[in-house]
Amino acid sequence: MDKPKAKKAVLDPLVAKIMQSQADRWSDAPDRWSLTLPKARLQTLEVSQRWNDGMPDMARIEDLTFHTRDCNQNRLRLFVPQDAEDALIVYFHGGGWVVGDISTHEGVTRQLAVQSRCPVLSCNYRLAPEHAFPTGLHDCVDIWRGLSSGDIDLGLPAPTSIAMAGDSAGANLAFGVMLNEIVEGRALPDFGIMFYGVYGHDFTTPSYTDFATGPGLSGAEMMEFWKWYAPDKHQYSDMRAAPLAASDALLSRIPPLYLGIAEVDPLYSENQHMRDRLSALGRDDTCHVYDGVPHGFVQMNNELPIALQAIVDAASAFRSHRVP
């Protein structure tokens, strides 16, 4: 298991170059949070298109819809790679529970499909602040139950192994779904893939101090996301919102995990804390700390070799836990 750095991390020069290039490209754009939310979400989609350039081809792509509770219609997108195996990854996108969708993260999900050699189902969920906790979580729970019950027909052979995956807020939702289903005694996925997840709400950790202004995600931005997602601070003690609030007994029942941690990230400390708690339980999880990279780096996989490596590592970890 990788050992986190004790010193303050330094951004990798290639990452710095890529991020400066992106900043220069969008230097005339208004600050995202000065816009209305619909426009902020559109800008997020436009900015993210760079990370979708040169995406790998798929054998099949299909857009689906699924009605979750409250008669909400959720958009899903299935990516089936060439020579797909009988497994499945269910993916929840990041974006602070406020922005992002299946299109902003298409480069990630396609690459994950290729590297894992199995289909990936990318899922939308209702966004905050219009739909605060637990609405987005409920959408993810309902999608998972639709899959595990067979109510969502993907036109594929029944998977022998299923992983639940996500990045940032999407990893938070994936973790929350699994904890919810443990408590309710329902079916669980066989594996979890978590890229730099949101696991807690302690804004005084060393990494929140070290990376208060980013790069990428800032501490202030993350705190604002929490206010929008969980406006009632009593919700911070709900493990489905903040998985670090879960007991050791419940964490021990989470399926095997891959944890991908960004070193230059306000969330680094809470990712380390989650890793350490899981390790203390004697579990066999896979954890990698990726040096010199910021929150959100996996989306840069078409330009940043270490981002592609993180996806390869996650896919390899899932393959090692698949049912033969």
HUBELLIN-V484689 format. One record per residue. N is the residue number from 1. RES is the residue in three letters. SS is DSSP state (alpha for helix, beta for strand, coil for the rest). PSI is psi in radians with two decimals (none if undefined). OMEGA is omega in whole degrees, 0 to 359 (NA if undefined). Layout:
# HUBELLIN-V484689
N_RES_SS_PSI_OMEGA / N_RES_SS_PSI_OMEGA
This chain:
# HUBELLIN-V484689
1_MET_coil_2.36_181 / 2_ASP_coil_2.50_179 / 3_LYS_coil_2.13_180 / 4_PRO_coil_2.64_179 / 5_LYS_coil_2.47_176 / 6_ALA_coil_-0.52_182 / 7_LYS_coil_2.88_175 / 8_LYS_coil_2.27_185 / 9_ALA_coil_2.77_180 / 10_VAL_coil_2.39_181 / 11_LEU_coil_2.33_178 / 12_ASP_coil_2.41_183 / 13_PRO_alpha_-0.68_179 / 14_LEU_alpha_-0.70_177 / 15_VAL_alpha_-0.78_179 / 16_ALA_alpha_-0.73_179 / 17_LYS_alpha_-0.77_180 / 18_ILE_alpha_-0.78_182 / 19_MET_alpha_-0.63_177 / 20_GLN_alpha_-0.68_177 / 21_SER_alpha_-0.73_178 / 22_GLN_alpha_-0.72_179 / 23_ALA_alpha_-0.71_179 / 24_ASP_alpha_-0.68_181 / 25_ARG_alpha_-0.58_184 / 26_TRP_coil_0.44_185 / 27_SER_coil_-0.49_181 / 28_ASP_coil_-0.08_181 / 29_ALA_coil_2.55_177 / 30_PRO_coil_2.70_175 / 31_ASP_coil_2.33_186 / 32_ARG_alpha_-0.68_186 / 33_TRP_alpha_0.08_170 / 34_SER_alpha_-0.12_182 / 35_LEU_coil_2.89_169 / 36_THR_coil_2.77_182 / 37_LEU_alpha_-0.76_177 / 38_PRO_alpha_-0.71_179 / 39_LYS_alpha_-0.62_177 / 40_ALA_alpha_-0.68_179 / 41_ARG_alpha_-0.66_177 / 42_LEU_alpha_-0.73_178 / 43_GLN_alpha_-0.70_177 / 44_THR_alpha_-0.75_178 / 45_LEU_alpha_-0.77_181 / 46_GLU_alpha_-0.77_181 / 47_VAL_alpha_-0.62_184 / 48_SER_alpha_-0.24_185 / 49_GLN_alpha_-0.43_177 / 50_ARG_alpha_-0.65_184 / 51_TRP_alpha_-0.12_178 / 52_ASN_alpha_0.01_178 / 53_ASP_coil_2.41_177 / 54_GLY_coil_0.52_181 / 55_MET_coil_2.55_179 / 56_PRO_coil_2.58_178 / 57_ASP_coil_2.67_177 / 58_MET_coil_2.69_173 / 59_ALA_coil_-0.52_182 / 60_ARG_beta_2.39_173 / 61_ILE_beta_2.30_181 / 62_GLU_beta_2.29_173 / 63_ASP_beta_2.33_183 / 64_LEU_beta_2.88_171 / 65_THR_beta_2.64_178 / 66_PHE_beta_2.28_181 / 67_HIS_beta_2.04_175 / 68_THR_beta_-3.05_182 / 69_ARG_alpha_2.81_185 / 70_ASP_alpha_0.29_180 / 71_CYS_alpha_0.45_179 / 72_ASN_beta_2.42_181 / 73_GLN_beta_1.95_182 / 74_ASN_beta_2.40_177 / 75_ARG_beta_2.37_178 / 76_LEU_beta_2.64_177 / 77_ARG_beta_2.18_182 / 78_LEU_beta_2.26_177 / 79_PHE_beta_2.06_180 / 80_VAL_beta_2.02_180 / 81_PRO_coil_2.98_174 / 82_GLN_coil_2.48_177 / 83_ASP_coil_0.78_182 / 84_ALA_coil_2.46_176 / 85_GLU_beta_2.97_184 / 86_ASP_beta_1.15_176 / 87_ALA_beta_3.02_184 / 88_LEU_beta_2.47_171 / 89_ILE_beta_2.23_176 / 90_VAL_beta_2.13_189 / 91_TYR_beta_2.27_175 / 92_PHE_beta_2.17_185 / 93_HIS_coil_2.75_174 / 94_GLY_coil_-3.09_181 / 95_GLY_coil_0.41_177 / 96_GLY_coil_0.41_184 / 97_TRP_coil_0.11_190 / 98_VAL_coil_-0.67_181 / 99_VAL_coil_3.05_179 / 100_GLY_coil_2.75_178 / 101_ASP_coil_-2.97_183 / 102_ILE_coil_-0.38_180 / 103_SER_coil_-0.65_180 / 104_THR_coil_-0.47_185 / 105_HIS_coil_0.36_184 / 106_GLU_alpha_-0.61_178 / 107_GLY_alpha_-0.69_179 / 108_VAL_alpha_-0.84_186 / 109_THR_alpha_-0.63_176 / 110_ARG_alpha_-0.79_181 / 111_GLN_alpha_-0.65_177 / 112_LEU_alpha_-0.64_177 / 113_ALA_alpha_-0.78_181 / 114_VAL_alpha_-0.83_186 / 115_GLN_alpha_-0.53_180 / 116_SER_alpha_-0.28_183 / 117_ARG_coil_0.65_176 / 118_CYS_beta_2.76_180 / 119_PRO_beta_2.62_175 / 120_VAL_beta_2.22_175 / 121_LEU_beta_1.92_180 / 122_SER_beta_2.35_193 / 123_CYS_beta_2.29_167 / 124_ASN_coil_2.77_174 / 125_TYR_coil_2.78_182 / 126_ARG_coil_2.46_189 / 127_LEU_coil_2.64_173 / 128_ALA_coil_2.82_1 / 129_PRO_coil_-0.15_179 / 130_GLU_coil_-0.60_181 / 131_HIS_coil_1.49_183 / 132_ALA_coil_2.98_177 / 133_PHE_coil_2.35_10 / 134_PRO_coil_0.39_188 / 135_THR_alpha_-0.88_180 / 136_GLY_alpha_-0.69_177 / 137_LEU_alpha_-0.76_179 / 138_HIS_alpha_-0.69_177 / 139_ASP_alpha_-0.78_181 / 140_CYS_alpha_-0.70_176 / 141_VAL_alpha_-0.79_183 / 142_ASP_alpha_-0.66_176 / 143_ILE_alpha_-0.79_179 / 144_TRP_alpha_-0.77_180 / 145_ARG_alpha_-0.61_176 / 146_GLY_alpha_-0.67_178 / 147_LEU_alpha_-0.84_185 / 148_SER_alpha_-0.42_179 / 149_SER_alpha_-0.20_182 / 150_GLY_coil_0.07_180 / 151_ASP_coil_-0.41_174 / 152_ILE_coil_1.96_182 / 153_ASP_coil_1.97_181 / 154_LEU_coil_-0.02_181 / 155_GLY_coil_0.59_182 / 156_LEU_coil_2.79_171 / 157_PRO_coil_2.61_179 / 158_ALA_coil_2.19_183 / 159_PRO_coil_2.44_175 / 160_THR_coil_-0.38_177 / 161_SER_beta_2.47_178 / 162_ILE_beta_2.33_173 / 163_ALA_beta_2.50_172 / 164_MET_beta_2.25_190 / 165_ALA_beta_2.84_174 / 166_GLY_beta_2.87_176 / 167_ASP_beta_2.42_175 / 168_SER_coil_-2.06_178 / 169_ALA_alpha_-0.51_176 / 170_GLY_alpha_-0.63_174 / 171_ALA_alpha_-0.67_175 / 172_ASN_alpha_-0.79_181 / 173_LEU_alpha_-0.71_178 / 174_ALA_alpha_-0.76_179 / 175_PHE_alpha_-0.73_180 / 176_GLY_alpha_-0.68_177 / 177_VAL_alpha_-0.82_183 / 178_MET_alpha_-0.73_177 / 179_LEU_alpha_-0.72_179 / 180_ASN_alpha_-0.77_183 / 181_GLU_alpha_-0.52_174 / 182_ILE_alpha_-0.86_181 / 183_VAL_alpha_-0.66_183 / 184_GLU_coil_0.04_176 / 185_GLY_coil_0.58_183 / 186_ARG_coil_3.07_182 / 187_ALA_coil_2.56_179 / 188_LEU_coil_2.71_170 / 189_PRO_coil_2.97_181 / 190_ASP_coil_-0.29_187 / 191_PHE_beta_2.77_176 / 192_GLY_beta_2.40_178 / 193_ILE_beta_2.01_186 / 194_MET_beta_1.98_173 / 195_PHE_beta_2.07_175 / 196_TYR_coil_1.13_185 / 197_GLY_coil_2.74_170 / 198_VAL_coil_1.93_185 / 199_TYR_coil_-0.25_182 / 200_GLY_coil_-3.02_185 / 201_HIS_coil_0.46_177 / 202_ASP_coil_1.86_184 / 203_PHE_coil_0.20_180 / 204_THR_coil_0.17_182 / 205_THR_coil_2.81_179 / 206_PRO_alpha_-0.71_183 / 207_SER_alpha_-0.51_174 / 208_TYR_alpha_-0.59_177 / 209_THR_alpha_-0.84_184 / 210_ASP_alpha_-0.64_186 / 211_PHE_coil_0.70_182 / 212_ALA_coil_-0.56_181 / 213_THR_coil_0.29_180 / 214_GLY_coil_-2.69_15 / 215_PRO_coil_2.82_183 / 216_GLY_coil_-2.05_179 / 217_LEU_coil_2.27_175 / 218_SER_coil_2.78_177 / 219_GLY_alpha_-0.72_180 / 220_ALA_alpha_-0.69_179 / 221_GLU_alpha_-0.72_180 / 222_MET_alpha_-0.68_178 / 223_MET_alpha_-0.65_177 / 224_GLU_alpha_-0.71_176 / 225_PHE_alpha_-0.76_179 / 226_TRP_alpha_-0.72_180 / 227_LYS_alpha_-0.66_180 / 228_TRP_alpha_-0.68_184 / 229_TYR_alpha_-0.75_183 / 230_ALA_coil_1.33_185 / 231_PRO_coil_-0.41_176 / 232_ASP_coil_1.98_184 / 233_LYS_alpha_-0.31_175 / 234_HIS_alpha_-0.39_179 / 235_GLN_alpha_-0.30_180 / 236_TYR_alpha_-0.42_180 / 237_SER_alpha_-0.04_178 / 238_ASP_coil_2.07_185 / 239_MET_coil_-0.37_178 / 240_ARG_coil_-0.40_174 / 241_ALA_coil_-0.68_182 / 242_ALA_coil_1.57_187 / 243_PRO_alpha_-0.40_177 / 244_LEU_alpha_-0.24_176 / 245_ALA_alpha_-0.13_180 / 246_ALA_coil_2.60_177 / 247_SER_coil_2.81_175 / 248_ASP_alpha_-0.63_180 / 249_ALA_alpha_-0.70_179 / 250_LEU_alpha_-0.71_179 / 251_LEU_alpha_-0.57_180 / 252_SER_coil_-0.34_182 / 253_ARG_coil_-0.06_176 / 254_ILE_coil_2.45_177 / 255_PRO_coil_2.84_177 / 256_PRO_beta_2.53_188 / 257_LEU_beta_2.65_159 / 258_TYR_beta_2.20_177 / 259_LEU_beta_2.04_176 / 260_GLY_beta_2.07_187 / 261_ILE_beta_2.25_174 / 262_ALA_beta_2.27_185 / 263_GLU_beta_-0.62_185 / 264_VAL_beta_1.29_193 / 265_ASP_coil_2.29_174 / 266_PRO_coil_-0.44_182 / 267_LEU_coil_0.07_182 / 268_TYR_alpha_-0.83_185 / 269_SER_alpha_-0.74_182 / 270_GLU_alpha_-0.51_173 / 271_ASN_alpha_-0.72_176 / 272_GLN_alpha_-0.72_180 / 273_HIS_alpha_-0.77_178 / 274_MET_alpha_-0.78_178 / 275_ARG_alpha_-0.78_183 / 276_ASP_alpha_-0.67_178 / 277_ARG_alpha_-0.75_179 / 278_LEU_alpha_-0.73_180 / 279_SER_alpha_-0.68_180 / 280_ALA_alpha_-0.33_178 / 281_LEU_coil_-0.01_178 / 282_GLY_coil_0.39_182 / 283_ARG_coil_2.88_179 / 284_ASP_coil_1.09_178 / 285_ASP_coil_2.80_176 / 286_THR_beta_2.21_181 / 287_CYS_beta_2.33_175 / 288_HIS_beta_2.32_170 / 289_VAL_beta_2.17_182 / 290_TYR_beta_1.95_187 / 291_ASP_beta_2.47_169 / 292_GLY_beta_0.25_182 / 293_VAL_beta_2.62_183 / 294_PRO_beta_3.01_171 / 295_HIS_coil_2.39_178 / 296_GLY_coil_0.08_188 / 297_PHE_alpha_-0.45_184 / 298_VAL_alpha_-0.48_178 / 299_GLN_alpha_-0.34_182 / 300_MET_alpha_0.33_191 / 301_ASN_coil_-0.31_178 / 302_ASN_coil_-0.17_179 / 303_GLU_coil_-0.34_188 / 304_LEU_coil_1.94_183 / 305_PRO_alpha_-0.66_182 / 306_ILE_alpha_-0.47_177 / 307_ALA_alpha_-0.76_176 / 308_LEU_alpha_-0.66_179 / 309_GLN_alpha_-0.65_178 / 310_ALA_alpha_-0.68_178 / 311_ILE_alpha_-0.71_177 / 312_VAL_alpha_-0.76_180 / 313_ASP_alpha_-0.75_180 / 314_ALA_alpha_-0.78_180 / 315_ALA_alpha_-0.71_179 / 316_SER_alpha_-0.72_179 / 317_ALA_alpha_-0.71_178 / 318_PHE_alpha_-0.76_180 / 319_ARG_alpha_-0.65_182 / 320_SER_alpha_-0.30_181 / 321_HIS_coil_0.08_182 / 322_ARG_coil_2.64_174 / 323_VAL_coil_2.24_181 / 324_PRO_coil_none_NA
